[in-house]
Amino acid sequence: MARQIIVMDRRPSGWPGSHTLRAVFWLAVPTGQEIPVAGFTSAVKGTDQPDATEQQALADGTVMEFVVNYSMPSNYSLPNAKAFLEASYAQCVAAFASATQFGTPGQFYGMKWDGTTWTA
């Protein structure tokens, strides 16, 4: 897994003096916790879309795609934004790796709420 953070865009937010940075984190999934998703479609589009190897890892469930949105001051420098994203990614990796109760793989996959009842 070569790429881990892909910035998709930066947009003005609703707050004066701030913007929203949208990115994707690709996290390695612990062995035994994979949930294959045939035909997985990444949020990453255009020239940055997953290559064949990355797409296969996402579809196999060995890599999880996590879309993040962060509100930042408009005057945040590029080095500050990069450092922030790297620290956020590291926190996600640590939280994911230290979770001891993932439960049964896929136990929540496909659950739906119709406004009244949950169905699996």
N, C-alpha and C positions, 0 to 999 in steps of 0.2 A: 504494500500500500504506500505509494509514493506521496500523493497529495493528501493533505489532512484538512486544510482550510482553503475554501474557495470563496472569495468575496464576489457577490453577485451584483450589488448596487449600493449606492448611497443616495438617499433622498431627503429632501427637507421634511422635518417632522412638524407636527402641529404646534410645537412649542417654539417661541421666538429664540433665536440663537442656538438652535440645535438641529441635528439631522439624524436620520436612522440609517444605520449600516446593516445590511442584510448579507448574511454569509451562510455557508454550509460547512459543517464539521463532518468529516468521515471518521468514524471510530471503529476500531477493531472489536469484534464481538468475541467474548470468551467462548472457548470450545465447549460445545454442548448446549449453548444458548442460541445458536443460529436459528433464524426463521426464514427459510427460503421464500422469496416472492417472485414467482415467474413473471417476466415482463416488467420488472420494476422500472419506474420512470423517475429519473432524478430531477430535482428542482433546478439543477445546473443545466443551462441551455447554451446554444451557440457554440462558439469556438472552444469554450471551456468544458463542454459536456464530457461525461466519462468516456475514456477510451474502452476498448473491448475488454481488457483485463479488469479495469475498475467496474465496468458494468456487470461483469460476471460475478465479481465479489459482492456487489450490492444485491444482485438477484439471488445469489447463494445464501445470503444472510451472514457472511463472514465479516462484512463491513456494514455499519448502520449509518444512515444519513440523518443528520440532525440539523434542521434549519434554525438559525438564530437571528434575532433582530435586536440591535442595541441602539439606544438613543445616546448620542454623544454631542458635546459642544461643537458648534460649527467651526470653531477655530482649533480643533484638535489636530495636531500635526500627524502626518503620515507615520512617522516612527512611533508616536504615541498610540495610534490606532492599531498598528501591527503588534506592538507589545501587549496591548489590551486583548486583542484576539488570541494571541499566543497563550496568555495567562488564562483566558476563559477556556480555551481548548484543553489546556493542562488540567484545569479543575474538572472539566467533563470527563476526561480520561481517568482521573483519580477517583471520581465518584463512581464511575462505571466499573472500574476494576475492584473497588473496595466493597461494592454491594455484595452482601452475602446471601441475600434472599431474592434472587431473580424469580423464584417460583418455577412453575412448569413452563418451559419454552412455549410461547404462543398462547398462553392461557387466556389472554385478553383479546387476542387478534380476532377481528370480525364482530366484536360486540357492537350492538346498535341500540340507540335510544330513540323512541318514536314520540317522546313527550309524555308518555305514560309508563311504558314498560321497557326494561332492558331485555334483549334477546342475544343469544350467542350464535 
